[in-house]
Amino acid sequence: MDTQNTTNSKQNSGYKSESLFRKRIRRFKKFKRGYYSFWLIVIMYILSFMAPLLMNYKALVVKYDGKYYFPVFKYYQGKVFNQDVYGEGDFRELQKRFKEERGGNWVLMPPYPFGPYESLTDPTKEPPNPPSKGHWFGTDDRGRDVFVRLAYGFNISISFALVLLIVCYSIGIMIGATLGYYGGWWDILGQRVIEIWTSMPFLFIVIIISSILQPNFMLLVFIMAFFGWTPMTYYLRSETYREKAKEYVQAAIAMGASDRTVMFKHILPNALTPVISFAPFTIIAYIGSLVSLDYLGFGLPPPTPSWGELVSQGMGNIFSWWLVLYPLGALFFTLLMVVFIGEAVRNAFDPREYSRLR
């Protein structure tokens, strides 16, 4: 009777039930530093895809003799604009020339008019050059702008971590759910195979493969995924063991649901807590792995913009403080924001509200 009165009072007062997903989103928003870090990372990552329009030595638009050209999207030789240069036009010099001529021609350059592969050697100084008004973070030992390479390297690092996360989690979830659902000898055999797999020397294999093949983005993803799928199998295996003993799973089996339907439609949605909670911290590990491989020279091939390669330059030019401070600072703040996001996600998925550290 009391339960019925309570239900009626909630209906009369306009009470609306809240889904578990909405509750978790609300708890995530309460953790302010994680919530703001999430949006900051998302905005920075989206802007990094626009880097060719924001940071580039190629002009966005050129008006010359009544015609419009778009060098950022198409290659134009210097002779097209009456420049005495070999190969592609020098658009910064072209902009200066048009301003002096005042003939109605103009060049629209990106806000930061330098590219990630462009060597900007100063004839009066040998690179690396310190920060200046033109180059905010200075140049590296090959005369390339550090700020631009950090921005492009941010996109590569986050993209690498996200792609690797999707691949490793897909493999780990499928194998872990299968081992936990079927159990028995299948589980015992699978666990022994995983233990042997994880005992393989990862760094030695990377060195061997890098000495035979030229590493690239997808090859590094393949190598990392070759070893990185195993941790998630343990979590999904234990969660599947726990969930398959519950009544809703037994009801689905009694109704004739297939094993794949039971595993991935009924059990998996209720076993995703460790998957989502550990995802930000896994991203940190993958970014750190890419930076470490690039630092050791077994990562992405030069001249790819890479944080690890910049850190290596900083260690080789220890007195050029900008090559130490800015790459390590970018790495530190990126990983710090991802840690805040992971902490907020963990708190959002933790049902023990008063057991969390404040």
C-alpha positions in Angstrom: 0.0 0.0 0.0 2.8 2.4 0.9 4.6 1.6 -2.4 1.4 2.3 -4.3 1.0 5.6 -2.5 4.6 6.6 -3.2 4.2 5.8 -6.9 1.0 7.8 -7.1 2.6 10.8 -5.4 5.6 10.7 -7.9 3.2 10.6 -10.8 1.2 13.5 -9.4 4.3 15.6 -8.8 5.5 15.2 -12.4 8.3 12.8 -11.5 10.1 11.3 -14.5 12.4 8.3 -14.3 16.0 8.8 -15.4 17.9 6.2 -17.4 21.2 4.8 -16.2 23.0 6.5 -19.1 21.6 9.9 -18.2 22.6 9.4 -14.6 26.2 8.6 -15.7 26.3 11.7 -18.0 25.1 13.9 -15.1 27.7 12.5 -12.8 30.3 13.0 -15.5 29.4 16.7 -15.8 29.7 17.2 -12.0 33.4 16.3 -12.3 34.3 19.7 -13.7 38.0 19.3 -14.6 37.2 16.1 -16.4 34.2 17.6 -18.2 36.1 20.7 -19.4 39.2 18.6 -20.3 36.9 16.4 -22.5 35.6 19.3 -24.5 39.0 21.0 -24.7 40.5 17.8 -26.2 37.6 17.3 -28.6 37.8 21.0 -29.8 41.6 20.7 -30.2 41.3 17.4 -32.1 38.7 18.8 -34.5 40.9 21.9 -35.1 43.9 19.7 -35.7 42.2 18.4 -38.8 41.9 21.9 -40.0 45.6 22.5 -39.5 46.4 22.7 -43.3 44.0 25.7 -43.4 45.4 27.3 -40.3 49.1 26.4 -40.4 50.6 26.1 -43.9 53.1 27.7 -46.2 50.7 27.3 -49.1 48.3 30.2 -49.7 44.6 29.7 -49.2 43.6 31.9 -52.1 45.6 33.8 -54.7 44.1 36.4 -57.0 46.5 37.0 -60.0 45.6 38.7 -63.3 41.9 38.5 -62.6 42.0 34.7 -61.9 41.6 32.9 -58.5 43.9 30.1 -57.5 43.7 27.8 -54.5 47.2 26.5 -53.8 46.2 24.8 -50.5 44.2 22.3 -52.6 46.2 22.2 -55.8 49.9 22.4 -56.7 51.0 25.4 -58.7 54.5 26.1 -60.0 56.1 29.4 -59.3 56.2 30.3 -63.0 52.4 30.5 -63.0 52.7 33.7 -60.9 55.8 34.9 -62.7 58.2 33.8 -59.9 61.8 32.9 -60.7 61.8 29.8 -58.4 62.1 26.1 -59.1 59.1 24.1 -58.3 56.2 25.3 -56.2 55.6 29.0 -55.7 56.9 30.9 -52.7 53.6 32.4 -51.5 55.0 34.5 -48.6 57.3 36.3 -51.0 54.4 36.5 -53.5 52.3 38.2 -50.9 55.0 40.8 -50.2 55.5 41.4 -54.0 51.8 42.0 -54.6 51.6 44.4 -51.7 54.5 46.4 -53.1 53.1 46.4 -56.7 49.5 47.4 -55.6 48.1 46.1 -58.9 45.0 44.5 -57.6 46.6 41.1 -57.0 46.6 39.6 -53.5 47.4 36.5 -51.5 45.4 35.2 -48.6 47.8 33.2 -46.3 46.8 31.0 -43.4 46.9 32.6 -39.9 50.2 30.9 -39.2 52.0 30.8 -42.5 54.5 27.9 -42.0 54.3 24.2 -42.8 55.4 21.2 -40.8 57.9 20.0 -43.4 59.3 23.4 -44.4 62.9 24.1 -43.6 63.2 27.8 -42.6 66.9 28.3 -42.3 68.1 31.7 -41.1 71.2 32.8 -43.1 72.5 34.6 -40.1 72.1 31.8 -37.6 72.3 28.0 -37.6 69.2 26.1 -36.5 67.8 25.4 -34.0 66.6 29.0 -33.6 65.0 30.3 -30.4 61.3 31.5 -30.2 60.6 34.8 -31.9 57.7 36.9 -33.1 57.6 34.9 -36.4 58.1 31.5 -34.8 56.4 31.3 -31.5 58.1 28.1 -30.3 61.3 28.5 -32.3 62.7 26.1 -34.9 64.2 22.6 -34.6 67.6 21.5 -35.7 66.5 21.3 -39.3 64.9 24.8 -39.3 61.3 23.6 -39.1 58.7 25.5 -37.0 58.3 23.7 -33.7 54.8 25.0 -33.0 53.5 23.7 -36.3 55.0 20.3 -35.8 53.6 20.1 -32.4 50.1 20.9 -33.7 50.4 18.3 -36.5 51.9 15.8 -34.1 48.9 16.2 -31.8 46.6 15.0 -34.5 48.8 12.1 -35.3 49.2 11.0 -31.7 45.5 11.2 -30.8 44.4 9.5 -34.1 47.0 6.7 -33.5 45.7 6.1 -30.0 42.0 6.1 -31.1 42.5 3.8 -34.0 44.6 1.4 -31.9 42.0 1.6 -29.1 39.2 0.5 -31.5 41.2 -2.3 -33.0 42.5 -3.7 -29.7 39.2 -3.4 -27.9 37.3 -5.0 -30.7 39.6 -8.0 -30.7 39.8 -8.2 -26.9 36.1 -7.9 -26.4 35.3 -10.7 -28.8 37.9 -13.1 -27.4 37.2 -12.2 -23.8 33.4 -12.6 -24.2 33.9 -15.9 -26.0 36.2 -17.3 -23.2 33.9 -16.1 -20.4 30.7 -17.4 -22.0 31.8 -20.9 -23.1 34.2 -21.5 -20.2 35.5 -25.0 -19.6 38.4 -26.3 -21.7 37.9 -23.5 -24.2 38.6 -21.0 -21.5 41.6 -22.9 -20.1 43.2 -23.3 -23.5 42.5 -19.6 -24.4 44.1 -18.4 -21.1 47.2 -20.4 -21.7 47.6 -19.1 -25.3 47.1 -15.5 -24.0 49.8 -16.1 -21.3 52.3 -17.3 -23.9 51.3 -14.4 -26.2 52.0 -11.8 -23.5 55.4 -13.3 -22.7 56.7 -12.4 -26.2 59.3 -9.6 -26.2 57.4 -6.7 -27.7 60.4 -4.3 -28.1 62.6 -6.8 -29.8 59.9 -7.7 -32.3 59.3 -4.0 -33.1 63.1 -3.6 -33.7 63.2 -6.6 -36.0 60.2 -5.5 -38.0 61.5 -1.9 -38.2 64.8 -3.1 -39.5 63.1 -5.1 -42.3 60.1 -2.8 -43.2 59.8 1.0 -43.1 57.3 1.7 -40.3 54.3 3.8 -41.1 51.0 4.7 -39.4 49.1 1.5 -40.2 52.0 -0.8 -39.8 52.6 0.6 -36.3 48.9 0.1 -35.5 49.1 -3.5 -36.6 52.2 -4.2 -34.6 50.8 -2.5 -31.4 47.4 -4.3 -31.9 49.3 -7.6 -32.3 50.2 -7.3 -28.6 47.8 -4.8 -27.2 44.5 -6.8 -27.4 45.3 -9.1 -24.4 44.6 -6.9 -21.4 40.9 -6.3 -22.3 40.2 -10.0 -22.6 40.7 -10.4 -18.8 38.2 -7.8 -18.0 35.5 -9.0 -20.5 36.1 -12.6 -19.5 35.5 -11.9 -15.8 32.5 -9.6 -16.5 31.0 -12.3 -18.9 31.4 -14.9 -16.2 29.6 -12.7 -13.7 26.8 -11.7 -16.1 26.0 -15.1 -17.6 24.9 -16.4 -14.2 22.1 -13.8 -13.9 18.5 -14.5 -14.6 18.1 -12.3 -17.7 20.7 -14.4 -19.5 19.0 -17.6 -18.5 15.7 -16.2 -19.7 17.3 -15.2 -23.1 18.7 -18.7 -23.5 15.4 -20.3 -22.6 13.7 -18.2 -25.3 16.0 -19.6 -27.9 18.4 -16.7 -28.4 21.6 -17.7 -30.2 25.0 -17.6 -28.4 26.1 -14.6 -30.4 22.9 -12.7 -29.5 23.3 -13.6 -25.8 26.9 -12.5 -25.7 26.8 -9.3 -27.7 23.2 -8.1 -27.3 22.5 -9.0 -23.7 25.7 -9.6 -21.8 28.0 -7.1 -23.5 25.9 -3.9 -22.8 25.9 -4.8 -19.1 29.7 -5.6 -19.1 30.9 -2.4 -20.7 31.8 -0.6 -17.5 35.5 -1.7 -17.4 35.7 -1.1 -21.2 34.6 2.5 -20.9 36.3 3.2 -17.6 39.8 2.1 -18.8 39.5 3.6 -22.3 41.0 7.0 -21.4 43.9 5.4 -19.5 44.5 3.1 -22.4 44.7 6.1 -24.7 47.4 7.5 -22.4 49.4 4.3 -22.7 49.1 4.3 -26.5 50.2 7.9 -26.8 53.2 7.1 -24.6 54.1 4.1 -26.6 54.1 6.1 -29.9 56.2 8.8 -28.4 58.6 6.2 -27.0 59.0 4.4 -30.3 59.5 7.7 -32.1 62.1 8.8 -29.5 64.0 5.5 -30.0 63.8 5.8 -33.8 61.5 2.8 -34.4 58.3 4.8 -34.8 56.9 6.9 -37.7 59.3 7.6 -40.5 60.9 11.1 -40.9 59.9 13.8 -41.6 56.5 12.9 -40.0 55.6 15.5 -37.3 56.1 13.5 -34.1 56.3 14.5 -30.5 58.8 11.7 -29.8 61.1 13.0 -32.5 61.0 16.5 -31.1 61.8 15.1 -27.6 64.7 13.3 -29.1 65.9 16.6 -30.6 65.5 18.2 -27.3 67.8 15.6 -25.6 70.3 16.1 -28.4 70.2 19.9 -28.1 69.8 20.2 -24.3 70.9 23.8 -24.3 68.2 24.7 -26.8 65.6 24.9 -24.0 62.6 25.4 -26.4 63.2 21.9 -27.9 62.9 20.5 -24.4 60.2 22.6 -22.8 57.5 22.8 -25.5 57.4 19.2 -26.7 57.4 17.8 -23.1 54.9 20.5 -22.1 52.5 19.6 -24.9 52.9 15.9 -24.0 52.4 16.6 -20.3 49.2 18.8 -20.6 47.7 16.4 -23.2 48.2 13.4 -20.9 47.0 15.4 -17.9 43.7 16.3 -19.6 43.2 12.7 -20.6 43.8 11.6 -17.0 41.2 14.1 -15.8 38.7 12.6 -18.4 39.5 9.1 -17.3 39.0 10.1 -13.7 35.6 11.7 -14.5 34.5 8.6 -16.5 35.5 6.3 -13.6 33.5 8.4 -11.2 30.5 8.5 -13.5 30.5 4.7 -13.8 31.2 4.1 -10.1 27.9 3.3 -8.3 29.5 3.8 -4.9 29.0 7.6 -4.8 30.4 8.1 -1.3 33.4 5.9 -1.7 35.2 8.0 -4.3 38.2 10.2 -3.4 37.2 13.9 -3.3 
